[in-house]
Amino acid sequence: MKIYLVKRSFFTFRGKKSYELELLGKPVLELMRERLNAEVCAEDELPEGDKAVFFPVYPLLTRAAFTELLKERAGSFAFAGGYVDRGGKMRLGSQKLDGGLFSLSDLAALKERAMRESALRCCKKGAWVEAGAEVDFTAEICAGAIVRRGARIKGNSVIGENAEIGAGSEITDSRVGANTVIRASFLDGVQVGKNCTVGPCALLRGGSRVGDGCRVGDFVELKNAVLGDGCKAAHLAYVGDAELGERVNVGCGTVFANYNGTTKSKTFVGNGCFLGSNSNLIAPLRLGDGVYIAAGTTVTQNLETDDFCIGRCRETVKPQRAKKYLDKKK
């Protein structure tokens, strides 16, 4: 029997009609179209003859479940959210199929059911999704991966084998390599290689790419950045519009200054460089291989291979002078 979907909204929420609301990454209308192998058409374009007509309110109903329902009922019958037309007089069937979407409270219940269904789908592939984690129907979780409670995997994300996504993490349209651990961090449209650790509280965005064996630590932000294999940015750094070679150490407090108020420029860092704590790299800039930037240095000019750069003032010490200033606070 041919199944048709007719757009009809039962409620709106924040400007979205009920059939436009997403359930783990897919609109209700799209989910029903896929699961029921249905055709979407206008109500006044429905053909004659045997057919089942649904309004988009049963997003998790499968074709197999509906086929079983048809076996139990003869003739034409109607139900809340649709009807089956076999010709002849229409009679009332079940008022509501299992798992309907007629209010926001129904949406909450359906989301919980969808989360369980998605988790089961992942488990069948050898991954483990803890209760309370959310994995979109569009995401792929490979064998051995773990998604902890409170994590969210959104869009067309791919989580590699034996990776771990920690509680509080949100991964959107991103790829995470095998054996990589993400702790309470946000990834949006990025790629992270194998055997990496990210977070806690890191933000990776803007198409950034992280190589294999890297460390991106707490309160580090990557934006449109490329980190080669073995790079480390352990904490409190901003790497924006930059390409780093392999084995680069980005010290605590390092800032890639990519914006001068009107334009954004890029920084290139060679292999094996050491960027000391509280360094400022003013783009556009290019550093050769093996460059060493001393802590507290602001770099404004290109450096050649193996250059050492230090750019800070020597401190002035005045013995016994502290009392002059501290006494004023009393």
Backbone torsions as a table, in degrees:
resi	resn	phi	psi	omega
1	MET	NA	134.4	-179.9
2	LYS	-74.5	137.4	179.8
3	ILE	-113.9	133.1	179.9
4	TYR	-119.3	144.5	174.3
5	LEU	-112.3	128.5	179.3
6	VAL	-114.7	124.6	-179.8
7	LYS	-66.0	119.7	172.7
8	ARG	-153.8	126.7	-177.2
9	SER	-93.0	133.9	176.5
10	PHE	-94.7	-17.8	175.0
11	PHE	-166.7	165.5	174.0
12	THR	-123.4	151.7	178.5
13	PHE	-140.6	117.0	-178.9
14	ARG	53.1	41.8	176.3
15	GLY	85.8	-6.7	179.3
16	LYS	-99.6	133.2	175.6
17	LYS	-73.8	158.2	-172.7
18	SER	-56.3	-38.7	-176.7
19	TYR	-77.2	-9.5	176.6
20	GLU	-91.1	-15.2	-178.6
21	LEU	-64.6	140.2	-178.2
22	GLU	-90.8	142.8	175.0
23	LEU	-123.4	101.3	-176.2
24	LEU	52.4	53.7	169.4
25	GLY	93.4	-7.9	-179.9
26	LYS	-130.9	136.5	175.9
27	PRO	-60.9	149.5	-179.1
28	VAL	-53.5	-44.1	-178.4
29	LEU	-60.9	-43.2	-178.6
30	GLU	-67.2	-40.2	178.0
31	LEU	-60.2	-46.4	-179.6
32	MET	-65.6	-38.6	179.6
33	ARG	-60.9	-43.3	-179.0
34	GLU	-70.4	-47.1	-172.7
35	ARG	-72.0	-33.4	-178.4
36	LEU	-97.0	-1.8	-174.4
37	ASN	50.8	52.2	-172.5
38	ALA	-103.8	163.9	176.8
39	GLU	-110.3	133.9	178.8
40	VAL	-91.7	128.5	178.4
41	CYS	-151.8	166.1	178.0
42	ALA	-74.6	153.7	-175.7
43	GLU	-63.6	-33.2	-179.2
44	ASP	-83.5	3.2	179.5
45	GLU	-110.3	8.3	-179.4
46	LEU	-64.9	134.5	-179.2
47	PRO	-77.5	167.5	174.3
48	GLU	-78.0	166.1	174.6
49	GLY	95.2	-178.1	-177.1
50	ASP	-60.5	134.6	179.7
51	LYS	-168.7	159.8	169.4
52	ALA	-116.1	132.0	-177.6
53	VAL	-118.1	125.9	179.5
54	PHE	-120.3	140.4	161.1
55	PHE	-87.7	147.6	-172.4
56	PRO	-74.5	77.0	-179.6
57	VAL	-131.8	6.0	178.4
58	TYR	-125.5	67.0	-170.3
59	PRO	-62.2	-25.7	-176.9
60	LEU	-102.4	7.9	177.8
61	LEU	-72.9	132.1	179.9
62	THR	-100.6	162.7	177.9
63	ARG	-63.5	-39.2	-179.2
64	ALA	-64.0	-42.3	180.0
65	ALA	-65.6	-39.6	179.6
66	PHE	-69.3	-35.6	177.3
67	THR	-61.6	-40.4	176.8
68	GLU	-63.3	-38.8	178.3
69	LEU	-62.1	-39.6	179.9
70	LEU	-64.6	-34.8	-179.7
71	LYS	-64.4	-28.6	-176.1
72	GLU	-83.8	-12.8	-173.7
73	ARG	-130.3	135.2	178.2
74	ALA	-104.4	160.2	175.8
75	GLY	68.9	-161.5	-179.0
76	SER	-95.9	137.2	178.6
77	PHE	-149.5	153.9	-178.9
78	ALA	-115.1	154.4	174.7
79	PHE	-146.7	163.3	-178.9
80	ALA	-63.8	113.6	-179.0
81	GLY	103.0	7.4	177.2
82	GLY	164.5	-176.4	178.2
83	TYR	-159.5	161.2	175.3
84	VAL	-116.1	125.0	-177.8
85	ASP	-111.7	109.1	176.2
86	ARG	-112.7	12.2	-175.0
87	GLY	89.0	154.1	-179.7
88	GLY	86.3	-176.7	-175.0
89	LYS	-66.3	135.7	178.6
90	MET	-81.5	132.2	176.1
91	ARG	-121.0	163.8	-176.6
92	LEU	-82.9	127.1	175.8
93	GLY	-101.7	-144.6	177.6
94	SER	-65.2	138.4	-179.5
95	GLN	-66.0	-28.2	-175.0
96	LYS	-155.8	125.3	175.0
97	LEU	-71.8	167.7	-178.5
98	ASP	-67.5	127.5	173.9
99	GLY	79.6	47.6	179.1
100	GLY	-85.5	160.1	-179.4
101	LEU	-117.8	94.2	-178.1
102	PHE	-121.3	-5.8	178.8
103	SER	-158.3	170.6	178.4
104	LEU	-64.0	-32.0	177.1
105	SER	-65.8	-34.7	174.5
106	ASP	-65.6	-36.1	179.0
107	LEU	-62.3	-41.6	178.9
108	ALA	-61.2	-43.5	179.4
109	ALA	-66.2	-40.1	179.2
110	LEU	-66.2	-34.7	179.3
111	LYS	-64.9	-41.7	177.1
112	GLU	-61.7	-41.6	178.6
113	ARG	-65.4	-40.7	179.0
114	ALA	-64.1	-38.9	178.4
115	MET	-61.4	-42.1	178.4
116	ARG	-65.2	-42.0	-178.7
117	GLU	-65.1	-42.7	179.3
118	SER	-65.3	-40.7	178.3
119	ALA	-62.2	-41.0	178.5
120	LEU	-64.1	-39.9	177.5
121	ARG	-58.5	-42.4	179.4
122	CYS	-68.2	-40.1	-180.0
123	CYS	-62.1	-35.6	178.5
124	LYS	-64.8	-22.2	177.8
125	LYS	-95.2	4.0	176.5
126	GLY	92.9	10.3	176.1
127	ALA	-100.8	164.0	179.7
128	TRP	-123.6	121.5	177.6
129	VAL	-116.7	114.6	-177.6
130	GLU	-70.7	154.7	176.3
131	ALA	-58.9	134.3	-178.7
132	GLY	96.5	-9.3	173.3
133	ALA	-88.3	153.4	-179.8
134	GLU	-121.6	124.2	177.0
135	VAL	-125.1	117.2	-179.7
136	ASP	-60.8	151.8	176.5
137	PHE	-63.3	-20.2	-178.6
138	THR	-87.4	-8.9	-176.5
139	ALA	-89.5	157.1	178.8
140	GLU	-121.0	125.3	178.5
141	ILE	-116.1	118.2	-174.5
142	CYS	-82.5	166.8	-175.9
143	ALA	-58.6	138.3	177.8
144	GLY	85.5	-11.3	-179.4
145	ALA	-73.3	151.8	177.7
146	ILE	-125.1	130.7	174.1
147	VAL	-115.2	113.0	-174.0
148	ARG	-78.4	159.5	178.2
149	ARG	-52.5	134.2	177.8
150	GLY	88.1	-5.2	176.0
151	ALA	-84.5	157.6	180.0
152	ARG	-136.1	125.3	177.2
153	ILE	-111.6	114.6	-170.4
154	LYS	-117.9	159.8	173.2
155	GLY	63.3	-145.5	-176.6
156	ASN	-94.3	44.3	179.9
157	SER	-74.4	152.0	176.0
158	VAL	-129.8	123.8	178.8
159	ILE	-108.4	121.7	-173.3
160	GLY	-73.1	173.6	-177.3
161	GLU	-61.2	135.2	175.6
162	ASN	61.4	15.2	173.9
163	ALA	-75.5	161.3	178.2
164	GLU	-131.9	125.1	177.4
165	ILE	-107.2	112.1	-172.2
166	GLY	-77.7	165.6	179.7
167	ALA	-57.7	139.5	178.1
168	GLY	84.8	-1.8	179.2
169	SER	-83.2	150.6	174.5
170	GLU	-134.7	116.9	-176.4
171	ILE	-113.7	119.4	-177.1
172	THR	-124.1	123.1	175.9
173	ASP	46.3	46.7	-175.5
174	SER	-131.1	160.4	177.0
175	ARG	-116.0	130.3	179.2
176	VAL	-119.5	126.4	-174.6
177	GLY	-75.1	172.1	-178.4
178	ALA	-63.5	142.1	175.5
179	ASN	64.9	14.2	178.2
180	THR	-88.4	144.6	-179.2
181	VAL	-116.8	125.4	177.1
182	ILE	-113.0	121.9	-178.0
183	ARG	-116.4	114.3	171.7
184	ALA	44.9	52.1	-176.2
185	SER	-132.9	168.2	-177.3
186	PHE	-118.2	124.9	176.5
187	LEU	-123.0	128.7	-177.5
188	ASP	-136.7	105.2	177.1
189	GLY	68.2	41.1	-176.5
190	VAL	-128.5	171.7	175.4
191	GLN	-126.2	131.4	176.4
192	VAL	-122.3	132.5	-174.7
193	GLY	-77.2	-162.8	-177.6
194	LYS	-83.8	151.9	171.9
195	ASN	57.3	39.7	178.5
196	CYS	-107.0	162.5	169.0
197	THR	-127.0	136.1	-178.7
198	VAL	-131.3	130.6	175.0
199	GLY	94.2	-172.5	5.1
200	PRO	-74.0	159.5	172.5
201	CYS	62.9	39.0	173.2
202	ALA	-97.7	155.3	177.8
203	LEU	-129.1	116.8	179.0
204	LEU	-118.4	123.2	-173.9
205	ARG	-151.0	-177.3	171.4
206	GLY	63.5	33.4	176.9
207	GLY	76.1	21.1	-179.4
208	SER	-65.1	152.1	177.9
209	ARG	-131.5	129.5	-179.1
210	VAL	-117.1	129.8	-177.9
211	GLY	-75.3	-167.4	-178.6
212	ASP	-81.1	148.8	174.3
213	GLY	65.1	32.4	-178.0
214	CYS	-99.6	159.7	174.5
215	ARG	-124.4	118.1	174.0
216	VAL	-119.1	107.3	-167.4
217	GLY	-93.2	-159.8	-172.8
218	ASP	-70.2	137.5	177.7
219	PHE	57.9	37.2	171.7
220	VAL	-103.2	135.3	177.7
221	GLU	-118.7	128.7	172.5
222	LEU	-112.7	131.6	177.2
223	LYS	-136.8	117.8	-179.7
224	ASN	50.6	46.0	-175.9
225	ALA	-120.1	149.3	176.0
226	VAL	-119.9	123.9	176.3
227	LEU	-113.0	122.1	178.2
228	GLY	-71.8	174.4	-178.4
229	ASP	-57.3	138.9	174.0
230	GLY	77.4	11.0	178.5
231	CYS	-74.8	152.8	177.9
232	LYS	-134.9	126.3	170.2
233	ALA	-131.2	87.7	-164.8
234	ALA	-72.4	-32.4	-177.4
235	HIS	-169.6	149.4	167.3
236	LEU	52.9	55.5	179.4
237	ALA	-137.1	154.4	173.5
238	TYR	-122.4	120.1	178.6
239	VAL	-118.4	102.8	-176.4
240	GLY	-124.7	135.9	179.1
241	ASP	50.5	57.6	-175.5
242	ALA	-142.0	151.8	173.2
243	GLU	-123.4	117.8	-179.7
244	LEU	-107.8	137.5	176.4
245	GLY	-74.2	-155.9	-178.5
246	GLU	-86.0	149.8	172.1
247	ARG	58.6	37.5	176.7
248	VAL	-88.4	133.4	175.3
249	ASN	-102.1	120.1	178.4
250	VAL	-104.0	110.5	-174.4
251	GLY	-70.8	162.6	179.1
252	CYS	-58.0	131.2	177.0
253	GLY	83.9	4.1	179.7
254	THR	-70.8	137.4	-179.4
255	VAL	-127.8	127.2	170.4
256	PHE	-90.4	102.8	-176.4
257	ALA	-81.4	97.2	-171.5
258	ASN	-99.5	-3.4	-171.5
259	TYR	-132.4	126.5	-179.1
260	ASN	-104.1	11.7	179.7
261	GLY	105.9	-21.0	179.1
262	THR	-129.3	-38.4	-178.0
263	THR	-132.2	157.1	175.4
264	LYS	-107.4	136.0	-178.1
265	SER	-125.3	168.6	-171.2
266	LYS	-114.3	151.7	176.5
267	THR	-119.6	136.4	177.9
268	PHE	-117.5	128.3	-178.6
269	VAL	-121.8	129.3	-177.4
270	GLY	-75.9	-177.3	-178.6
271	ASN	-70.3	145.5	170.7
272	GLY	67.2	22.4	179.9
273	CYS	-80.7	153.8	176.5
274	PHE	-121.0	117.6	179.6
275	LEU	-107.6	106.2	-173.8
276	GLY	-65.7	165.0	-178.4
277	SER	-57.8	142.0	177.8
278	ASN	59.7	31.3	171.9
279	SER	-79.6	150.0	174.0
280	ASN	-123.8	121.1	179.3
281	LEU	-108.2	111.6	-173.0
282	ILE	-93.7	109.8	-178.9
283	ALA	-75.7	152.3	2.5
284	PRO	-77.1	142.9	-172.6
285	LEU	-155.0	147.9	177.6
286	ARG	-139.5	123.9	178.7
287	LEU	-112.6	133.4	178.0
288	GLY	-74.8	-176.0	179.6
289	ASP	-69.2	146.5	172.3
290	GLY	67.6	21.5	178.9
291	VAL	-74.8	141.4	177.6
292	TYR	-118.2	119.1	176.7
293	ILE	-104.3	119.0	-179.6
294	ALA	-70.2	151.4	-178.7
295	ALA	-56.3	141.5	176.1
296	GLY	78.5	15.5	-176.4
297	THR	-98.2	139.0	171.0
298	THR	-104.2	121.3	-175.4
299	VAL	-105.5	125.8	-177.8
300	THR	-123.9	-3.9	-177.7
301	GLN	-130.6	154.4	-179.4
302	ASN	-63.8	148.2	-180.0
303	LEU	-124.1	143.3	-179.3
304	GLU	-88.1	171.2	179.8
305	THR	-54.2	134.0	176.7
306	ASP	67.7	13.6	175.9
307	ASP	-69.5	147.1	171.6
308	PHE	-111.1	129.2	-176.4
309	CYS	-125.9	125.7	175.0
310	ILE	-133.9	134.3	-175.3
311	GLY	-146.4	60.5	178.9
312	ARG	-133.7	152.2	179.0
313	CYS	-77.9	146.9	173.9
314	ARG	-72.8	140.9	-178.7
315	GLU	-75.0	151.4	175.1
316	THR	-107.5	126.4	-178.5
317	VAL	-110.8	125.7	177.7
318	LYS	-117.6	105.0	-175.9
319	PRO	-59.6	140.5	174.8
320	GLN	62.6	10.4	-177.7
321	ARG	-83.2	-17.3	-175.6
322	ALA	-59.7	-35.4	-177.4
323	LYS	-59.5	-32.7	-179.1
324	LYS	-58.2	-35.7	-177.5
325	TYR	-92.3	-36.9	-178.9
326	LEU	-70.6	-32.2	-179.4
327	ASP	-64.2	-27.8	-179.5
328	LYS	-66.5	-23.8	-177.5
329	LYS	-80.9	-10.1	-178.2
330	LYS	-80.5	NA	NA
